[in-house]
Amino acid sequence: MTTLVRSLWKIPRAVWWYLTELMGDTAYSKYVVHLKHHHPDAPIPTEREYWRARYAEQDANPGARCC
């Protein structure tokens, strides 16, 4: 029975992962990990600074997006 319960929990967890990735909820934490791994001497921006820079970059260089 526990195998069935584990299998059933995989579905909502997969949906939750997909939605958080799609919405960008984990973008900042991934960026911090990237900075620490590839650029250990670089200053780590606050989350607010990160989102401001990310949105500024998107506005300056719009790619293929719907709006």
HELIX and SHEET records of a PDB file:
HELIX    1   1 THR A    2  MET A   23  1                                  22    
HELIX    2   2 ALA A   27  HIS A   38  1                                  12    
HELIX    3   3 GLU A   47  ALA A   60  1                                  14    
END                                                                             
